Amino acid sequence: MNPYTPPDSEVASKTASVRHGMAGPMLGLAMFQLVWVAAVMGDYFTLVNTGTISAMGALISLVACVLLYAAVIGFFINSTRGKYRFVAAAGSFAIWFLTERHLDFWSYPFLMGFALAVIGCGATMFLRRRH
């Protein structure tokens, strides 16, 4: 908050954004996961073309990644928000794992995304209780 604003102004009544110390590492891990997903994407699409992975499963995993990145960016901006985006990302990753049932080198980045989504959901719930 600006110390020079009068106490009755609209600027003083705005709530400040809350950023937890965990927001930076979460953003860094999400960027690492993004690079890892981009690195295995060629093999991933080859598996979709050969029929090893369904196209719907690939779509679900990509939507889960986008939800995860949106949740992490929201968490970085204000650490008390984004719980439902993390829940949606974790649920999408879980649906993908239940439908595909593959744990190979190309699925590890998505497993990391699931772990980040669960950790982010827990962090937002913990921080919400504290504020």
LOMISE-301303 format. One line per 10 residues: number of its first residue (from 1); their letters; for each residue x, y, z of N, C-alpha, C. Coordinates in Angstrom, 2 decimals, always signed. Layout:
// residues N
NUM	a	X,Y,Z,X,Y,Z,X,Y,Z  ... .
//
This chain:
// residues 131
1	mnpytppdse	+0.84,-1.17,+0.00,+0.00,+0.00,+0.00,+0.89,+1.24,+0.00  +0.39,+2.26,-0.60,+1.12,+3.51,-0.69,+0.99,+4.26,+0.63  +2.11,+4.58,+1.30,+2.02,+5.27,+2.59,+1.57,+6.71,+2.46  +1.57,+7.26,+1.26,+1.21,+8.67,+1.07,-0.25,+8.88,+0.71  -1.03,+7.80,+0.54,-2.44,+7.97,+0.21,-3.23,+8.23,+1.48  -4.22,+9.10,+1.39,-5.08,+9.35,+2.55,-5.86,+8.09,+2.90  -6.22,+7.89,+4.16,-6.89,+6.66,+4.57,-8.27,+6.47,+3.97  -8.95,+7.52,+3.54,-10.31,+7.37,+3.01,-10.35,+7.22,+1.49  -9.23,+7.18,+0.82,-9.24,+7.11,-0.64,-9.52,+5.68,-1.10  -9.90,+5.55,-2.37,-10.19,+4.23,-2.93,-8.93,+3.39,-3.03 .
11	vasktasvrh	-7.81,+4.02,-3.25,-6.55,+3.29,-3.37,-6.22,+2.58,-2.07  -6.49,+3.20,-0.94,-6.17,+2.61,+0.35,-7.09,+1.43,+0.67  -8.30,+1.40,+0.09,-9.23,+0.32,+0.41,-9.01,-0.92,-0.45  -8.20,-0.85,-1.46,-7.93,-2.01,-2.30,-7.09,-3.02,-1.51  -7.39,-4.28,-1.70,-6.61,-5.29,-1.01,-5.32,-5.54,-1.78  -4.26,-5.66,-1.06,-2.96,-5.88,-1.68,-2.85,-7.34,-2.14  -2.10,-7.55,-3.18,-1.86,-8.90,-3.66,-0.93,-9.62,-2.70  -1.24,-10.86,-2.44,-0.46,-11.65,-1.49,+0.36,-12.66,-2.28  +1.68,-12.56,-2.17,+2.54,-13.51,-2.87,+3.35,-14.28,-1.83  +3.21,-15.58,-1.88,+3.92,-16.45,-0.95,+5.30,-16.76,-1.52 .
21	gmagpmlgla	+6.24,-17.12,-0.67,+7.58,-17.46,-1.10,+7.64,-18.69,-1.98  +6.57,-19.47,-1.98,+6.51,-20.68,-2.79,+6.11,-20.38,-4.24  +5.66,-19.17,-4.52,+5.16,-18.85,-5.85,+6.26,-18.86,-6.90  +7.42,-18.35,-6.56,+8.53,-18.33,-7.52,+9.01,-19.72,-7.91  +9.29,-20.59,-6.93,+9.68,-21.96,-7.29,+8.60,-22.72,-8.06  +7.33,-22.48,-7.73,+6.24,-23.13,-8.48,+6.26,-22.69,-9.94  +6.49,-21.39,-10.16,+6.56,-20.89,-11.52,+7.75,-21.50,-12.25  +8.89,-21.59,-11.56,+10.07,-22.20,-12.18,+9.86,-23.66,-12.53  +9.22,-24.41,-11.63,+8.95,-25.82,-11.91,+7.94,-25.99,-13.05  +6.97,-25.08,-13.12,+6.01,-25.14,-14.22,+6.69,-24.84,-15.55 .
31	mfqlvwvaav	+7.64,-23.90,-15.56,+8.38,-23.62,-16.80,+9.25,-24.82,-17.19  +9.86,-25.48,-16.19,+10.62,-26.70,-16.46,+9.72,-27.78,-17.05  +8.51,-27.91,-16.50,+7.56,-28.90,-17.00,+7.12,-28.55,-18.42  +6.96,-27.27,-18.71,+6.59,-26.84,-20.06,+7.69,-27.21,-21.06  +8.94,-26.97,-20.70,+10.05,-27.32,-21.60,+10.13,-28.84,-21.77  +9.89,-29.57,-20.69,+9.93,-31.04,-20.76,+8.81,-31.57,-21.65  +7.61,-31.00,-21.53,+6.50,-31.42,-22.39,+6.81,-31.10,-23.84  +7.40,-29.93,-24.09,+7.76,-29.57,-25.46,+8.81,-30.52,-26.03  +9.71,-31.01,-25.17,+10.76,-31.91,-25.63,+10.21,-33.28,-26.03  +9.19,-33.77,-25.35,+8.64,-35.09,-25.67,+7.42,-35.01,-26.59 .
41	mgdyftlvnt	+7.04,-33.81,-27.01,+5.83,-33.66,-27.81,+5.91,-34.37,-29.16  +7.07,-34.38,-29.78,+7.20,-35.08,-31.06,+6.93,-36.57,-30.92  +7.53,-37.18,-29.91,+7.28,-38.61,-29.66,+5.83,-38.83,-29.24  +5.28,-37.90,-28.53,+3.90,-38.02,-28.06,+2.92,-38.04,-29.24  +3.12,-37.15,-30.20,+2.24,-37.13,-31.37,+2.46,-38.35,-32.26  +3.68,-38.89,-32.27,+3.92,-40.13,-33.00,+3.13,-41.28,-32.38  +3.08,-41.32,-31.04,+2.29,-42.34,-30.37,+0.80,-42.17,-30.64  +0.35,-40.94,-30.76,-1.06,-40.70,-31.10,-1.33,-41.18,-32.52  -0.40,-40.89,-33.44,-0.59,-41.31,-34.84,-0.58,-42.82,-34.99  +0.21,-43.52,-34.20,+0.25,-44.98,-34.29,-0.89,-45.65,-33.53 .
51	gtisamgali	-1.61,-44.90,-32.73,-2.75,-45.45,-32.01,-2.42,-45.96,-30.62  -1.18,-45.78,-30.17,-0.82,-46.20,-28.82,-1.54,-45.38,-27.77  -1.69,-44.09,-28.05,-2.42,-43.17,-27.18,-3.61,-42.65,-27.97  -4.74,-42.55,-27.32,-5.92,-42.03,-28.01,-5.80,-40.51,-28.21  -6.46,-40.02,-29.24,-6.45,-38.58,-29.49,-7.16,-37.83,-28.37  -8.18,-38.43,-27.79,-8.88,-37.80,-26.68,-7.98,-37.70,-25.47  -7.18,-38.74,-25.22,-6.22,-38.69,-24.12,-5.19,-37.60,-24.32  -4.74,-37.43,-25.54,-3.77,-36.36,-25.84,-4.41,-34.99,-25.62  -5.65,-34.85,-26.03,-6.35,-33.58,-25.84,-6.53,-33.28,-24.35  -6.90,-34.30,-23.58,-7.09,-34.10,-22.13,-5.77,-33.69,-21.48 .
61	slvacvllya	-4.67,-34.32,-21.88,-3.39,-33.98,-21.26,-2.96,-32.57,-21.61  -3.21,-32.14,-22.84,-2.84,-30.78,-23.22,-3.72,-29.74,-22.53  -5.01,-30.03,-22.37,-5.89,-29.13,-21.63,-5.45,-29.06,-20.16  -5.05,-30.19,-19.60,-4.57,-30.21,-18.22,-3.33,-29.34,-18.07  -2.44,-29.40,-19.06,-1.22,-28.56,-19.01,-1.59,-27.08,-19.07  -2.51,-26.71,-19.94,-2.92,-25.30,-20.04,-3.56,-24.84,-18.74  -4.40,-25.69,-18.15,-5.01,-25.35,-16.85,-3.94,-25.19,-15.77  -2.93,-26.05,-15.79,-1.86,-25.95,-14.82,-1.10,-24.63,-14.98  -0.78,-24.25,-16.21,-0.03,-23.01,-16.43,-0.85,-21.79,-16.02  -2.16,-21.82,-16.31,-3.02,-20.71,-15.89,-3.09,-20.63,-14.37 .
71	avigffinst	-3.16,-21.79,-13.71,-3.22,-21.81,-12.24,-1.92,-21.31,-11.63  -0.79,-21.71,-12.20,+0.50,-21.29,-11.64,+0.71,-19.79,-11.84  +0.32,-19.27,-12.98,+0.44,-17.82,-13.21,-0.46,-17.06,-12.24  -1.69,-17.55,-12.04,-2.58,-16.92,-11.05,-2.03,-17.02,-9.64  -1.40,-18.15,-9.32,-0.79,-18.32,-8.01,+0.39,-17.38,-7.83  +1.13,-17.15,-8.91,+2.27,-16.23,-8.84,+1.81,-14.80,-8.61  +0.70,-14.43,-9.23,+0.18,-13.06,-9.08,-0.40,-12.86,-7.68  -1.24,-13.79,-7.24,-1.86,-13.70,-5.92,-1.98,-15.12,-5.37  -1.23,-15.43,-4.36,-1.11,-16.81,-3.88,-2.35,-17.35,-3.18  -3.35,-16.54,-2.93,-4.55,-17.06,-2.29,-5.63,-17.44,-3.30 .
81	rgkyrfvaaa	-5.37,-17.26,-4.57,-6.37,-17.57,-5.60,-5.88,-18.69,-6.50  -6.79,-19.29,-7.21,-6.43,-20.30,-8.19,-6.65,-21.73,-7.74  -7.35,-21.91,-6.61,-7.56,-23.26,-6.10,-8.33,-24.11,-7.10  -9.37,-23.56,-7.69,-10.20,-24.35,-8.59,-9.48,-24.67,-9.89  -8.59,-23.79,-10.34,-7.80,-24.10,-11.52,-6.84,-25.24,-11.23  -6.24,-25.24,-10.04,-5.37,-26.35,-9.67,-6.16,-27.65,-9.55  -7.36,-27.59,-8.99,-8.20,-28.78,-8.87,-8.58,-29.29,-10.26  -8.93,-28.39,-11.17,-9.29,-28.80,-12.54,-8.09,-29.42,-13.25  -6.91,-28.85,-13.06,-5.71,-29.41,-13.69,-5.39,-30.79,-13.11  -5.44,-30.92,-11.79,-5.16,-32.22,-11.17,-6.19,-33.26,-11.60 .
91	gsfaiwflte	-7.45,-32.86,-11.67,-8.49,-33.79,-12.13,-8.29,-34.21,-13.57  -7.89,-33.27,-14.43,-7.63,-33.60,-15.83,-6.45,-34.54,-15.97  -5.39,-34.29,-15.22,-4.25,-35.21,-15.25,-4.65,-36.59,-14.73  -5.46,-36.63,-13.68,-5.91,-37.92,-13.13,-6.76,-38.68,-14.14  -7.66,-37.98,-14.82,-8.48,-38.63,-15.86,-7.59,-39.17,-16.96  -6.57,-38.40,-17.33,-5.65,-38.87,-18.38,-4.93,-40.13,-17.94  -4.44,-40.16,-16.68,-3.73,-41.35,-16.21,-4.66,-42.55,-16.12  -5.90,-42.33,-15.72,-6.84,-43.45,-15.61,-7.25,-44.00,-16.97  -7.31,-43.13,-17.98,-7.71,-43.61,-19.30,-6.55,-44.20,-20.09  -5.36,-43.66,-19.95,-4.23,-44.14,-20.75,-3.45,-45.27,-20.09 .
101	rhldfwsypf	-3.25,-45.19,-18.80,-2.55,-46.24,-18.03,-1.16,-46.55,-18.59  -0.43,-45.50,-18.98,+0.94,-45.66,-19.47,+1.88,-44.89,-18.55  +2.94,-45.51,-18.15,+3.99,-44.81,-17.42,+5.31,-45.08,-18.13  +5.56,-44.32,-19.17,+6.79,-44.40,-19.93,+7.47,-43.05,-19.88  +8.59,-42.90,-20.59,+9.36,-41.65,-20.53,+8.55,-40.44,-20.97  +7.61,-40.61,-21.87,+6.83,-39.47,-22.36,+5.71,-39.09,-21.41  +5.41,-39.93,-20.41,+4.33,-39.59,-19.47,+4.85,-38.93,-18.20  +6.16,-38.94,-17.97,+6.71,-38.35,-16.75,+6.47,-36.85,-16.63  +6.53,-36.07,-17.72,+6.22,-34.64,-17.55,+4.78,-34.40,-17.09  +3.87,-35.26,-17.53,+2.48,-35.11,-17.12,+2.29,-35.54,-15.67 .
111	lmgfalavig	+3.08,-36.52,-15.23,+3.07,-36.91,-13.83,+3.59,-35.76,-12.96  +4.61,-35.07,-13.45,+5.12,-33.90,-12.73,+4.06,-32.80,-12.69  +3.32,-32.63,-13.78,+2.23,-31.64,-13.81,+1.16,-31.97,-12.80  +0.83,-33.26,-12.66,-0.15,-33.68,-11.66,+0.35,-33.34,-10.26  +1.62,-33.62,-9.99,+2.19,-33.32,-8.67,+2.17,-31.82,-8.40  +2.51,-31.01,-9.39,+2.47,-29.55,-9.22,+1.06,-29.07,-8.94  +0.08,-29.64,-9.64,-1.31,-29.23,-9.44,-1.79,-29.57,-8.03  -1.43,-30.75,-7.53,-1.83,-31.14,-6.18,-1.15,-30.25,-5.14  +0.15,-29.99,-5.32,+0.88,-29.12,-4.39,+0.30,-27.71,-4.43  +0.01,-27.20,-5.62,-0.57,-25.86,-5.74,-1.94,-25.76,-5.10 .
121	cgatmflrrr	-2.75,-26.80,-5.25,-4.07,-26.79,-4.62,-3.94,-26.77,-3.10  -3.03,-27.58,-2.58,-2.82,-27.59,-1.14,-2.28,-26.26,-0.64  -1.39,-25.65,-1.41,-0.82,-24.36,-1.00,-1.87,-23.26,-0.99  -2.74,-23.23,-1.99,-3.77,-22.19,-2.02,-4.77,-22.38,-0.87  -5.10,-23.63,-0.57,-6.02,-23.87,+0.55,-5.38,-23.48,+1.87  -4.10,-23.79,+2.04,-3.39,-23.41,+3.27,-3.29,-21.91,+3.40  -2.95,-21.23,+2.32,-2.80,-19.77,+2.38,-4.13,-19.05,+2.57  -5.20,-19.64,+2.04,-6.52,-19.04,+2.23,-6.95,-19.07,+3.68  -6.60,-20.16,+4.36,-6.94,-20.25,+5.78,-6.16,-19.26,+6.62  -4.95,-18.95,+6.19,-4.11,-18.03,+6.96,-4.53,-16.58,+6.77 .
131	h	-5.17,-16.25,+5.64,-5.52,-14.84,+5.37,-6.97,-14.59,+5.57 .
//
